[in-house]
Amino acid sequence: MTSVPAVTFRLHLPHQVLPGFLLPDGWAVAIDDLEYGLTSAAPSLPDLIRGYGGGRLEWPEHDPTYQGGLHT
């Protein structure tokens, strides 16, 4: 099994923050429920955001205080 490099993000919505990741081929995935592994995916990040009715992105890997992982 090989790992696929991905860039993590947090999608800030009006009442929740969803962790997610962007794959090298452009597909964007948001994790709706970490416990059950429920996700939403779209062929691009703008499509994913549009599917949630908008939102704000945070790129934690570019934050020097970020500790890693997909925690909300």
PQR file of N, CA, C, O and H, with PARSE charges and radii, in Angstrom:
ATOM      1  N   MET A   1       0.847  -1.168   0.000 -0.4000 1.5000
ATOM      2  CA  MET A   1       0.000   0.000   0.000 -0.0000 2.0000
ATOM      3  C   MET A   1       0.893   1.233   0.000  0.5500 1.7000
ATOM      4  O   MET A   1       1.845   1.310   0.777 -0.5500 1.4000
ATOM      5  N   THR A   2       0.596   2.189  -0.860 -0.4000 1.5000
ATOM      6  CA  THR A   2       1.368   3.423  -0.897 -0.0000 2.0000
ATOM      7  C   THR A   2       0.510   4.560  -0.391  0.5500 1.7000
ATOM      8  O   THR A   2      -0.714   4.534  -0.513 -0.5500 1.4000
ATOM      9  H   THR A   2      -0.177   2.126  -1.491  0.4000 1.0000
ATOM     10  N   SER A   3       1.158   5.549   0.173 -0.4000 1.5000
ATOM     11  CA  SER A   3       0.407   6.705   0.658 -0.0000 2.0000
ATOM     12  C   SER A   3       0.345   7.754  -0.445  0.5500 1.7000
ATOM     13  O   SER A   3       1.259   7.882  -1.260 -0.5500 1.4000
ATOM     14  H   SER A   3       2.153   5.570   0.272  0.4000 1.0000
ATOM     15  N   VAL A   4      -0.735   8.487  -0.448 -0.4000 1.5000
ATOM     16  CA  VAL A   4      -0.936   9.554  -1.420 -0.0000 2.0000
ATOM     17  C   VAL A   4      -0.744  10.873  -0.690  0.5500 1.7000
ATOM     18  O   VAL A   4      -1.408  11.114   0.318 -0.5500 1.4000
ATOM     19  H   VAL A   4      -1.477   8.383   0.214  0.4000 1.0000
ATOM     20  N   PRO A   5       0.154  11.740  -1.175 -0.5600 1.5000
ATOM     21  CA  PRO A   5       0.332  13.017  -0.496  0.2800 2.0000
ATOM     22  C   PRO A   5      -0.920  13.874  -0.638  0.5500 1.7000
ATOM     23  O   PRO A   5      -1.491  13.986  -1.722 -0.5500 1.4000
ATOM     24  N   ALA A   6      -1.327  14.462   0.450 -0.4000 1.5000
ATOM     25  CA  ALA A   6      -2.511  15.311   0.455 -0.0000 2.0000
ATOM     26  C   ALA A   6      -2.232  16.525   1.325  0.5500 1.7000
ATOM     27  O   ALA A   6      -1.386  16.488   2.219 -0.5500 1.4000
ATOM     28  H   ALA A   6      -0.863  14.371   1.331  0.4000 1.0000
ATOM     29  N   VAL A   7      -2.948  17.584   1.053 -0.4000 1.5000
ATOM     30  CA  VAL A   7      -2.849  18.807   1.847 -0.0000 2.0000
ATOM     31  C   VAL A   7      -4.110  18.892   2.693  0.5500 1.7000
ATOM     32  O   VAL A   7      -5.220  18.833   2.164 -0.5500 1.4000
ATOM     33  H   VAL A   7      -3.635  17.614   0.327  0.4000 1.0000
ATOM     34  N   THR A   8      -3.945  19.030   3.998 -0.4000 1.5000
ATOM     35  CA  THR A   8      -5.114  19.091   4.878 -0.0000 2.0000
ATOM     36  C   THR A   8      -5.639  20.522   4.985  0.5500 1.7000
ATOM     37  O   THR A   8      -4.901  21.493   4.817 -0.5500 1.4000
ATOM     38  H   THR A   8      -3.043  19.077   4.428  0.4000 1.0000
ATOM     39  N   PHE A   9      -6.927  20.617   5.269 -0.4000 1.5000
ATOM     40  CA  PHE A   9      -7.565  21.917   5.495 -0.0000 2.0000
ATOM     41  C   PHE A   9      -8.674  21.745   6.512  0.5500 1.7000
ATOM     42  O   PHE A   9      -9.043  20.625   6.867 -0.5500 1.4000
ATOM     43  H   PHE A   9      -7.527  19.829   5.406  0.4000 1.0000
ATOM     44  N   ARG A  10      -9.194  22.852   6.971 -0.4000 1.5000
ATOM     45  CA  ARG A  10     -10.400  22.871   7.802 -0.0000 2.0000
ATOM     46  C   ARG A  10     -11.416  23.754   7.093  0.5500 1.7000
ATOM     47  O   ARG A  10     -11.118  24.886   6.711 -0.5500 1.4000
ATOM     48  H   ARG A  10      -8.895  23.762   6.683  0.4000 1.0000
ATOM     49  N   LEU A  11     -12.612  23.224   6.925 -0.4000 1.5000
ATOM     50  CA  LEU A  11     -13.702  23.964   6.291 -0.0000 2.0000
ATOM     51  C   LEU A  11     -14.583  24.529   7.392  0.5500 1.7000
ATOM     52  O   LEU A  11     -15.275  23.785   8.089 -0.5500 1.4000
ATOM     53  H   LEU A  11     -12.854  22.304   7.235  0.4000 1.0000
ATOM     54  N   HIS A  12     -14.556  25.840   7.546 -0.4000 1.5000
ATOM     55  CA  HIS A  12     -15.345  26.520   8.574 -0.0000 2.0000
ATOM     56  C   HIS A  12     -16.723  26.860   8.001  0.5500 1.7000
ATOM     57  O   HIS A  12     -16.848  27.643   7.060 -0.5500 1.4000
ATOM     58  H   HIS A  12     -13.994  26.444   6.980  0.4000 1.0000
ATOM     59  N   LEU A  13     -17.739  26.256   8.587 -0.4000 1.5000
ATOM     60  CA  LEU A  13     -19.129  26.492   8.212 -0.0000 2.0000
ATOM     61  C   LEU A  13     -19.794  27.269   9.345  0.5500 1.7000
ATOM     62  O   LEU A  13     -19.189  27.430  10.405 -0.5500 1.4000
ATOM     63  H   LEU A  13     -17.638  25.620   9.351  0.4000 1.0000
ATOM     64  N   PRO A  14     -21.025  27.755   9.154 -0.5600 1.5000
ATOM     65  CA  PRO A  14     -21.655  28.558  10.206  0.2800 2.0000
ATOM     66  C   PRO A  14     -21.721  27.886  11.581  0.5500 1.7000
ATOM     67  O   PRO A  14     -21.569  28.571  12.593 -0.5500 1.4000
ATOM     68  N   HIS A  15     -21.942  26.568  11.649 -0.4000 1.5000
ATOM     69  CA  HIS A  15     -22.130  25.926  12.950 -0.0000 2.0000
ATOM     70  C   HIS A  15     -21.186  24.767  13.224  0.5500 1.7000
ATOM     71  O   HIS A  15     -21.367  24.034  14.196 -0.5500 1.4000
ATOM     72  H   HIS A  15     -22.066  26.012  10.827  0.4000 1.0000
ATOM     73  N   GLN A  16     -20.179  24.593  12.373 -0.4000 1.5000
ATOM     74  CA  GLN A  16     -19.229  23.503  12.588 -0.0000 2.0000
ATOM     75  C   GLN A  16     -17.964  23.729  11.772  0.5500 1.7000
ATOM     76  O   GLN A  16     -17.924  24.556  10.861 -0.5500 1.4000
ATOM     77  H   GLN A  16     -20.032  25.188  11.583  0.4000 1.0000
ATOM     78  N   VAL A  17     -16.950  22.982  12.120 -0.4000 1.5000
ATOM     79  CA  VAL A  17     -15.691  22.999  11.378 -0.0000 2.0000
ATOM     80  C   VAL A  17     -15.406  21.557  10.967  0.5500 1.7000
ATOM     81  O   VAL A  17     -15.357  20.658  11.806 -0.5500 1.4000
ATOM     82  H   VAL A  17     -16.982  22.310  12.860  0.4000 1.0000
ATOM     83  N   LEU A  18     -15.221  21.353   9.669 -0.4000 1.5000
ATOM     84  CA  LEU A  18     -14.950  20.013   9.151 -0.0000 2.0000
ATOM     85  C   LEU A  18     -13.503  19.902   8.709  0.5500 1.7000
ATOM     86  O   LEU A  18     -13.013  20.772   7.990 -0.5500 1.4000
ATOM     87  H   LEU A  18     -15.260  22.084   8.988  0.4000 1.0000
ATOM     88  N   PRO A  19     -12.809  18.849   9.124 -0.5600 1.5000
ATOM     89  CA  PRO A  19     -11.479  18.611   8.591  0.2800 2.0000
ATOM     90  C   PRO A  19     -11.599  18.021   7.188  0.5500 1.7000
ATOM     91  O   PRO A  19     -12.612  17.416   6.840 -0.5500 1.4000
ATOM     92  N   GLY A  20     -10.574  18.203   6.410 -0.4000 1.5000
ATOM     93  CA  GLY A  20     -10.602  17.643   5.070 -0.0000 2.0000
ATOM     94  C   GLY A  20      -9.222  17.607   4.456  0.5500 1.7000
ATOM     95  O   GLY A  20      -8.236  17.996   5.082 -0.5500 1.4000
ATOM     96  H   GLY A  20      -9.750  18.694   6.693  0.4000 1.0000
ATOM     97  N   PHE A  21      -9.164  17.137   3.224 -0.4000 1.5000
ATOM     98  CA  PHE A  21      -7.887  17.087   2.532 -0.0000 2.0000
ATOM     99  C   PHE A  21      -8.092  17.240   1.032  0.5500 1.7000
ATOM    100  O   PHE A  21      -9.138  16.893   0.484 -0.5500 1.4000
ATOM    101  H   PHE A  21      -9.965  16.821   2.715  0.4000 1.0000
ATOM    102  N   LEU A  22      -7.062  17.768   0.392 -0.4000 1.5000
ATOM    103  CA  LEU A  22      -7.041  17.994  -1.044 -0.0000 2.0000
ATOM    104  C   LEU A  22      -6.012  17.046  -1.643  0.5500 1.7000
ATOM    105  O   LEU A  22      -4.844  17.064  -1.256 -0.5500 1.4000
ATOM    106  H   LEU A  22      -6.212  18.050   0.837  0.4000 1.0000
ATOM    107  N   LEU A  23      -6.445  16.222  -2.582 -0.4000 1.5000
ATOM    108  CA  LEU A  23      -5.567  15.243  -3.217 -0.0000 2.0000
ATOM    109  C   LEU A  23      -4.822  15.875  -4.400  0.5500 1.7000
ATOM    110  O   LEU A  23      -5.273  16.884  -4.942 -0.5500 1.4000
ATOM    111  H   LEU A  23      -7.394  16.207  -2.897  0.4000 1.0000
ATOM    112  N   PRO A  24      -3.697  15.297  -4.801 -0.5600 1.5000
ATOM    113  CA  PRO A  24      -2.914  15.861  -5.908  0.2800 2.0000
ATOM    114  C   PRO A  24      -3.690  15.993  -7.222  0.5500 1.7000
ATOM    115  O   PRO A  24      -3.391  16.873  -8.029 -0.5500 1.4000
ATOM    116  N   ASP A  25      -4.687  15.123  -7.443 -0.4000 1.5000
ATOM    117  CA  ASP A  25      -5.462  15.201  -8.690 -0.0000 2.0000
ATOM    118  C   ASP A  25      -6.580  16.239  -8.629  0.5500 1.7000
ATOM    119  O   ASP A  25      -7.349  16.370  -9.581 -0.5500 1.4000
ATOM    120  H   ASP A  25      -4.930  14.408  -6.788  0.4000 1.0000
ATOM    121  N   GLY A  26      -6.681  16.979  -7.520 -0.4000 1.5000
ATOM    122  CA  GLY A  26      -7.676  18.047  -7.405 -0.0000 2.0000
ATOM    123  C   GLY A  26      -8.909  17.683  -6.610  0.5500 1.7000
ATOM    124  O   GLY A  26      -9.657  18.572  -6.206 -0.5500 1.4000
ATOM    125  H   GLY A  26      -6.056  16.872  -6.747  0.4000 1.0000
ATOM    126  N   TRP A  27      -9.146  16.399  -6.371 -0.4000 1.5000
ATOM    127  CA  TRP A  27     -10.317  16.003  -5.597 -0.0000 2.0000
ATOM    128  C   TRP A  27     -10.201  16.514  -4.168  0.5500 1.7000
ATOM    129  O   TRP A  27      -9.134  16.449  -3.557 -0.5500 1.4000
ATOM    130  H   TRP A  27      -8.538  15.676  -6.700  0.4000 1.0000
ATOM    131  N   ALA A  28     -11.310  17.022  -3.646 -0.4000 1.5000
ATOM    132  CA  ALA A  28     -11.361  17.537  -2.279 -0.0000 2.0000
ATOM    133  C   ALA A  28     -12.317  16.671  -1.467  0.5500 1.7000
ATOM    134  O   ALA A  28     -13.392  16.303  -1.942 -0.5500 1.4000
ATOM    135  H   ALA A  28     -12.176  17.075  -4.142  0.4000 1.0000
ATOM    136  N   VAL A  29     -11.916  16.350  -0.240 -0.4000 1.5000
ATOM    137  CA  VAL A  29     -12.712  15.494   0.633 -0.0000 2.0000
ATOM    138  C   VAL A  29     -12.877  16.191   1.976  0.5500 1.7000
ATOM    139  O   VAL A  29     -11.899  16.650   2.565 -0.5500 1.4000
ATOM    140  H   VAL A  29     -11.044  16.649   0.146  0.4000 1.0000
ATOM    141  N   ALA A  30     -14.112  16.269   2.460 -0.4000 1.5000
ATOM    142  CA  ALA A  30     -14.399  16.782   3.796 -0.0000 2.0000
ATOM    143  C   ALA A  30     -14.874  15.611   4.644  0.5500 1.7000
ATOM    144  O   ALA A  30     -15.643  14.769   4.180 -0.5500 1.4000
ATOM    145  H   ALA A  30     -14.906  15.896   1.981  0.4000 1.0000
ATOM    146  N   ILE A  31     -14.417  15.564   5.873 -0.4000 1.5000
ATOM    147  CA  ILE A  31     -14.801  14.478   6.778 -0.0000 2.0000
ATOM    148  C   ILE A  31     -15.955  14.973   7.638  0.5500 1.7000
ATOM    149  O   ILE A  31     -15.777  15.787   8.544 -0.5500 1.4000
ATOM    150  H   ILE A  31     -13.793  16.248   6.250  0.4000 1.0000
ATOM    151  N   ASP A  32     -17.140  14.462   7.332 -0.4000 1.5000
ATOM    152  CA  ASP A  32     -18.350  14.889   8.028 -0.0000 2.0000
ATOM    153  C   ASP A  32     -18.476  14.273   9.414  0.5500 1.7000
ATOM    154  O   ASP A  32     -19.011  14.904  10.326 -0.5500 1.4000
ATOM    155  H   ASP A  32     -17.285  13.800   6.596  0.4000 1.0000
ATOM    156  N   ASP A  33     -17.992  13.054   9.582 -0.4000 1.5000
ATOM    157  CA  ASP A  33     -18.095  12.360  10.867 -0.0000 2.0000
ATOM    158  C   ASP A  33     -16.879  11.459  11.039  0.5500 1.7000
ATOM    159  O   ASP A  33     -16.774  10.419  10.389 -0.5500 1.4000
ATOM    160  H   ASP A  33     -17.558  12.542   8.842  0.4000 1.0000
ATOM    161  N   LEU A  34     -15.955  11.862  11.920 -0.4000 1.5000
ATOM    162  CA  LEU A  34     -14.730  11.092  12.125 -0.0000 2.0000
ATOM    163  C   LEU A  34     -15.007   9.711  12.709  0.5500 1.7000
ATOM    164  O   LEU A  34     -14.329   8.744  12.361 -0.5500 1.4000
ATOM    165  H   LEU A  34     -16.040  12.707  12.448  0.4000 1.0000
ATOM    166  N   GLU A  35     -15.988   9.612  13.588 -0.4000 1.5000
ATOM    167  CA  GLU A  35     -16.278   8.334  14.253 -0.0000 2.0000
ATOM    168  C   GLU A  35     -16.753   7.272  13.268  0.5500 1.7000
ATOM    169  O   GLU A  35     -16.320   6.122  13.331 -0.5500 1.4000
ATOM    170  H   GLU A  35     -16.539  10.397  13.871  0.4000 1.0000
ATOM    171  N   TYR A  36     -17.646   7.661  12.355 -0.4000 1.5000
ATOM    172  CA  TYR A  36     -18.213   6.701  11.415 -0.0000 2.0000
ATOM    173  C   TYR A  36     -17.551   6.743  10.041  0.5500 1.7000
ATOM    174  O   TYR A  36     -17.885   5.938   9.172 -0.5500 1.4000
ATOM    175  H   TYR A  36     -17.998   8.596  12.303  0.4000 1.0000
ATOM    176  N   GLY A  37     -16.627   7.663   9.837 -0.4000 1.5000
ATOM    177  CA  GLY A  37     -15.922   7.750   8.569 -0.0000 2.0000
ATOM    178  C   GLY A  37     -16.753   8.301   7.426  0.5500 1.7000
ATOM    179  O   GLY A  37     -16.483   8.002   6.263 -0.5500 1.4000
ATOM    180  H   GLY A  37     -16.356   8.317  10.543  0.4000 1.0000
ATOM    181  N   LEU A  38     -17.750   9.093   7.738 -0.4000 1.5000
ATOM    182  CA  LEU A  38     -18.589   9.675   6.693 -0.0000 2.0000
ATOM    183  C   LEU A  38     -17.870  10.856   6.059  0.5500 1.7000
ATOM    184  O   LEU A  38     -17.360  11.733   6.756 -0.5500 1.4000
ATOM    185  H   LEU A  38     -17.969   9.336   8.683  0.4000 1.0000
ATOM    186  N   THR A  39     -17.834  10.871   4.736 -0.4000 1.5000
ATOM    187  CA  THR A  39     -17.139  11.930   4.014 -0.0000 2.0000
ATOM    188  C   THR A  39     -17.990  12.459   2.876  0.5500 1.7000
ATOM    189  O   THR A  39     -18.948  11.822   2.437 -0.5500 1.4000
ATOM    190  H   THR A  39     -18.249  10.159   4.169  0.4000 1.0000
ATOM    191  N   SER A  40     -17.615  13.633   2.415 -0.4000 1.5000
ATOM    192  CA  SER A  40     -18.170  14.215   1.197 -0.0000 2.0000
ATOM    193  C   SER A  40     -16.996  14.538   0.302  0.5500 1.7000
ATOM    194  O   SER A  40     -15.963  15.009   0.778 -0.5500 1.4000
ATOM    195  H   SER A  40     -16.837  14.149   2.772  0.4000 1.0000
ATOM    196  N   ALA A  41     -17.141  14.289  -0.994 -0.4000 1.5000
ATOM    197  CA  ALA A  41     -16.049  14.541  -1.931 -0.0000 2.0000
ATOM    198  C   ALA A  41     -16.575  15.256  -3.162  0.5500 1.7000
ATOM    199  O   ALA A  41     -17.747  15.139  -3.519 -0.5500 1.4000
ATOM    200  H   ALA A  41     -17.980  13.907  -1.381  0.4000 1.0000
ATOM    201  N   ALA A  42     -15.684  15.996  -3.801 -0.4000 1.5000
ATOM    202  CA  ALA A  42     -16.015  16.720  -5.023 -0.0000 2.0000
ATOM    203  C   ALA A  42     -14.763  16.795  -5.892  0.5500 1.7000
ATOM    204  O   ALA A  42     -13.647  16.692  -5.382 -0.5500 1.4000
ATOM    205  H   ALA A  42     -14.731  16.091  -3.511  0.4000 1.0000
ATOM    206  N   PRO A  43     -14.942  16.972  -7.200 -0.5600 1.5000
ATOM    207  CA  PRO A  43     -13.785  16.993  -8.097  0.2800 2.0000
ATOM    208  C   PRO A  43     -12.888  18.213  -7.940  0.5500 1.7000
ATOM    209  O   PRO A  43     -11.793  18.248  -8.502 -0.5500 1.4000
ATOM    210  N   SER A  44     -13.331  19.210  -7.189 -0.4000 1.5000
ATOM    211  CA  SER A  44     -12.486  20.388  -6.938 -0.0000 2.0000
ATOM    212  C   SER A  44     -12.889  21.004  -5.604  0.5500 1.7000
ATOM    213  O   SER A  44     -13.982  20.762  -5.093 -0.5500 1.4000
ATOM    214  H   SER A  44     -14.220  19.182  -6.732  0.4000 1.0000
ATOM    215  N   LEU A  45     -11.994  21.795  -5.061 -0.4000 1.5000
ATOM    216  CA  LEU A  45     -12.274  22.464  -3.792 -0.0000 2.0000
ATOM    217  C   LEU A  45     -13.434  23.456  -3.908  0.5500 1.7000
ATOM    218  O   LEU A  45     -14.286  23.485  -3.020 -0.5500 1.4000
ATOM    219  H   LEU A  45     -11.106  21.992  -5.476  0.4000 1.0000
ATOM    220  N   PRO A  46     -13.502  24.269  -4.964 -0.5600 1.5000
ATOM    221  CA  PRO A  46     -14.670  25.150  -5.101  0.2800 2.0000
ATOM    222  C   PRO A  46     -15.990  24.379  -5.167  0.5500 1.7000
ATOM    223  O   PRO A  46     -16.997  24.830  -4.620 -0.5500 1.4000
ATOM    224  N   ASP A  47     -15.992  23.218  -5.833 -0.4000 1.5000
ATOM    225  CA  ASP A  47     -17.210  22.401  -5.896 -0.0000 2.0000
ATOM    226  C   ASP A  47     -17.600  21.897  -4.511  0.5500 1.7000
ATOM    227  O   ASP A  47     -18.781  21.888  -4.164 -0.5500 1.4000
ATOM    228  H   ASP A  47     -15.175  22.851  -6.277  0.4000 1.0000
ATOM    229  N   LEU A  48     -16.616  21.477  -3.717 -0.4000 1.5000
ATOM    230  CA  LEU A  48     -16.900  20.991  -2.364 -0.0000 2.0000
ATOM    231  C   LEU A  48     -17.492  22.110  -1.508  0.5500 1.7000
ATOM    232  O   LEU A  48     -18.491  21.905  -0.819 -0.5500 1.4000
ATOM    233  H   LEU A  48     -15.656  21.484  -3.998  0.4000 1.0000
ATOM    234  N   ILE A  49     -16.884  23.276  -1.553 -0.4000 1.5000
ATOM    235  CA  ILE A  49     -17.379  24.410  -0.760 -0.0000 2.0000
ATOM    236  C   ILE A  49     -18.783  24.800  -1.200  0.5500 1.7000
ATOM    237  O   ILE A  49     -19.644  25.083  -0.367 -0.5500 1.4000
ATOM    238  H   ILE A  49     -16.073  23.443  -2.113  0.4000 1.0000
ATOM    239  N   ARG A  50     -19.011  24.814  -2.497 -0.4000 1.5000
ATOM    240  CA  ARG A  50     -20.337  25.152  -3.029 -0.0000 2.0000
ATOM    241  C   ARG A  50     -21.388  24.143  -2.549  0.5500 1.7000
ATOM    242  O   ARG A  50     -22.531  24.516  -2.284 -0.5500 1.4000
ATOM    243  H   ARG A  50     -18.312  24.584  -3.174  0.4000 1.0000
ATOM    244  N   GLY A  51     -21.003  22.874  -2.438 -0.4000 1.5000
ATOM    245  CA  GLY A  51     -21.922  21.842  -1.955 -0.0000 2.0000
ATOM    246  C   GLY A  51     -22.377  22.059  -0.521  0.5500 1.7000
ATOM    247  O   GLY A  51     -23.461  21.619  -0.137 -0.5500 1.4000
ATOM    248  H   GLY A  51     -20.075  22.571  -2.653  0.4000 1.0000
ATOM    249  N   TYR A  52     -21.560  22.733   0.266 -0.4000 1.5000
ATOM    250  CA  TYR A  52     -21.933  23.052   1.651 -0.0000 2.0000
ATOM    251  C   TYR A  52     -22.587  24.425   1.764  0.5500 1.7000
ATOM    252  O   TYR A  52     -22.916  24.859   2.868 -0.5500 1.4000
ATOM    253  H   TYR A  52     -20.679  23.091  -0.046  0.4000 1.0000
ATOM    254  N   GLY A  53     -22.776  25.108   0.653 -0.4000 1.5000
ATOM    255  CA  GLY A  53     -23.411  26.421   0.691 -0.0000 2.0000
ATOM    256  C   GLY A  53     -22.450  27.533   1.075  0.5500 1.7000
ATOM    257  O   GLY A  53     -22.879  28.591   1.537 -0.5500 1.4000
ATOM    258  H   GLY A  53     -22.509  24.756  -0.244  0.4000 1.0000
ATOM    259  N   GLY A  54     -21.162  27.307   0.889 -0.4000 1.5000
ATOM    260  CA  GLY A  54     -20.157  28.319   1.226 -0.0000 2.0000
ATOM    261  C   GLY A  54     -19.378  27.916   2.450  0.5500 1.7000
ATOM    262  O   GLY A  54     -19.654  26.888   3.069 -0.5500 1.4000
ATOM    263  H   GLY A  54     -20.814  26.448   0.513  0.4000 1.0000
ATOM    264  N   GLY A  55     -18.426  28.709   2.791 -0.4000 1.5000
ATOM    265  CA  GLY A  55     -17.584  28.438   3.946 -0.0000 2.0000
ATOM    266  C   GLY A  55     -16.238  29.102   3.788  0.5500 1.7000
ATOM    267  O   GLY A  55     -15.936  29.694   2.751 -0.5500 1.4000
ATOM    268  H   GLY A  55     -18.201  29.544   2.289  0.4000 1.0000
ATOM    269  N   ARG A  56     -15.435  28.997   4.824 -0.4000 1.5000
ATOM    270  CA  ARG A  56     -14.100  29.587   4.834 -0.0000 2.0000
ATOM    271  C   ARG A  56     -13.095  28.479   5.064  0.5500 1.7000
ATOM    272  O   ARG A  56     -13.318  27.592   5.888 -0.5500 1.4000
ATOM    273  H   ARG A  56     -15.681  28.516   5.666  0.4000 1.0000
ATOM    274  N   LEU A  57     -11.982  28.524   4.335 -0.4000 1.5000
ATOM    275  CA  LEU A  57     -10.943  27.510   4.480 -0.0000 2.0000
ATOM    276  C   LEU A  57      -9.824  27.985   5.383  0.5500 1.7000
ATOM    277  O   LEU A  57      -9.456  29.160   5.384 -0.5500 1.4000
ATOM    278  H   LEU A  57     -11.800  29.245   3.666  0.4000 1.0000
ATOM    279  N   GLU A  58      -9.297  27.058   6.144 -0.4000 1.5000
ATOM    280  CA  GLU A  58      -8.103  27.283   6.946 -0.0000 2.0000
ATOM    281  C   GLU A  58      -7.105  26.207   6.514  0.5500 1.7000
ATOM    282  O   GLU A  58      -7.460  25.033   6.412 -0.5500 1.4000
ATOM    283  H   GLU A  58      -9.596  26.104   6.144  0.4000 1.0000
ATOM    284  N   TRP A  59      -5.875  26.602   6.263 -0.4000 1.5000
ATOM    285  CA  TRP A  59      -4.823  25.685   5.835 -0.0000 2.0000
ATOM    286  C   TRP A  59      -3.861  25.491   7.002  0.5500 1.7000
ATOM    287  O   TRP A  59      -2.844  26.181   7.071 -0.5500 1.4000
ATOM    288  H   TRP A  59      -5.586  27.556   6.346  0.4000 1.0000
ATOM    289  N   PRO A  60      -4.153  24.571   7.922 -0.5600 1.5000
ATOM    290  CA  PRO A  60      -3.347  24.440   9.142  0.2800 2.0000
ATOM    291  C   PRO A  60      -1.900  24.049   8.906  0.5500 1.7000
ATOM    292  O   PRO A  60      -1.054  24.375   9.738 -0.5500 1.4000
ATOM    293  N   GLU A  61      -1.570  23.368   7.819 -0.4000 1.5000
ATOM    294  CA  GLU A  61      -0.178  22.994   7.573 -0.0000 2.0000
ATOM    295  C   GLU A  61       0.709  24.207   7.336  0.5500 1.7000
ATOM    296  O   GLU A  61       1.932  24.126   7.450 -0.5500 1.4000
ATOM    297  H   GLU A  61      -2.258  23.103   7.143  0.4000 1.0000
ATOM    298  N   HIS A  62       0.080  25.336   7.005 -0.4000 1.5000
ATOM    299  CA  HIS A  62       0.830  26.565   6.776 -0.0000 2.0000
ATOM    300  C   HIS A  62       0.884  27.427   8.037  0.5500 1.7000
ATOM    301  O   HIS A  62       1.403  28.543   8.011 -0.5500 1.4000
ATOM    302  H   HIS A  62      -0.913  25.402   6.913  0.4000 1.0000
ATOM    303  N   ASP A  63       0.353  26.909   9.129 -0.4000 1.5000
ATOM    304  CA  ASP A  63       0.347  27.604  10.415 -0.0000 2.0000
ATOM    305  C   ASP A  63       1.450  27.009  11.279  0.5500 1.7000
ATOM    306  O   ASP A  63       1.409  25.816  11.578 -0.5500 1.4000
ATOM    307  H   ASP A  63      -0.069  26.003   9.151  0.4000 1.0000
ATOM    308  N   PRO A  64       2.446  27.811  11.694 -0.5600 1.5000
ATOM    309  CA  PRO A  64       3.559  27.258  12.468  0.2800 2.0000
ATOM    310  C   PRO A  64       3.152  26.689  13.829  0.5500 1.7000
ATOM    311  O   PRO A  64       3.924  25.941  14.428 -0.5500 1.4000
ATOM    312  N   THR A  65       1.962  27.023  14.332 -0.4000 1.5000
ATOM    313  CA  THR A  65       1.510  26.491  15.610 -0.0000 2.0000
ATOM    314  C   THR A  65       0.695  25.218  15.451  0.5500 1.7000
ATOM    315  O   THR A  65       0.295  24.616  16.447 -0.5500 1.4000
ATOM    316  H   THR A  65       1.335  27.631  13.845  0.4000 1.0000
ATOM    317  N   TYR A  66       0.438  24.794  14.203 -0.4000 1.5000
ATOM    318  CA  TYR A  66      -0.373  23.603  13.948 -0.0000 2.0000
ATOM    319  C   TYR A  66       0.350  22.355  14.428  0.5500 1.7000
ATOM    320  O   TYR A  66       1.544  22.195  14.171 -0.5500 1.4000
ATOM    321  H   TYR A  66       0.763  25.283  13.393  0.4000 1.0000
ATOM    322  N   GLN A  67      -0.360  21.464  15.126 -0.4000 1.5000
ATOM    323  CA  GLN A  67       0.240  20.273  15.719 -0.0000 2.0000
ATOM    324  C   GLN A  67       0.048  19.021  14.876  0.5500 1.7000
ATOM    325  O   GLN A  67       0.536  17.959  15.262 -0.5500 1.4000
ATOM    326  H   GLN A  67      -1.329  21.594  15.335  0.4000 1.0000
ATOM    327  N   GLY A  68      -0.632  19.098  13.754 -0.4000 1.5000
ATOM    328  CA  GLY A  68      -0.809  17.949  12.861 -0.0000 2.0000
ATOM    329  C   GLY A  68      -2.123  17.224  13.115  0.5500 1.7000
ATOM    330  O   GLY A  68      -2.797  17.474  14.114 -0.5500 1.4000
ATOM    331  H   GLY A  68      -1.027  19.961  13.440  0.4000 1.0000
ATOM    332  N   GLY A  69      -2.481  16.328  12.208 -0.4000 1.5000
ATOM    333  CA  GLY A  69      -3.690  15.526  12.332 -0.0000 2.0000
ATOM    334  C   GLY A  69      -4.893  16.204  11.715  0.5500 1.7000
ATOM    335  O   GLY A  69      -4.796  17.300  11.164 -0.5500 1.4000
ATOM    336  H   GLY A  69      -1.933  16.125  11.396  0.4000 1.0000
ATOM    337  N   LEU A  70      -6.030  15.534  11.816 -0.4000 1.5000
ATOM    338  CA  LEU A  70      -7.284  16.054  11.266 -0.0000 2.0000
ATOM    339  C   LEU A  70      -8.259  16.390  12.379  0.5500 1.7000
ATOM    340  O   LEU A  70      -9.440  16.052  12.288 -0.5500 1.4000
ATOM    341  H   LEU A  70      -6.109  14.643  12.264  0.4000 1.0000
ATOM    342  N   HIS A  71      -7.797  17.036  13.408 -0.4000 1.5000
ATOM    343  CA  HIS A  71      -8.657  17.387  14.548 -0.0000 2.0000
ATOM    344  C   HIS A  71      -9.393  18.675  14.255  0.5500 1.7000
ATOM    345  O   HIS A  71      -8.863  19.571  13.599 -0.5500 1.4000
ATOM    346  H   HIS A  71      -6.839  17.311  13.482  0.4000 1.0000
ATOM    347  N   THR A  72     -10.618  18.761  14.744 -0.4000 1.5000
ATOM    348  CA  THR A  72     -11.400  19.997  14.573 -0.0000 2.0000
ATOM    349  C   THR A  72     -11.279  20.843  15.802  0.5500 1.7000
ATOM    350  O   THR A  72     -11.861  21.926  15.865 -0.5500 1.4000
ATOM    351  H   THR A  72     -11.049  18.033  15.277  0.4000 1.0000
TER
END
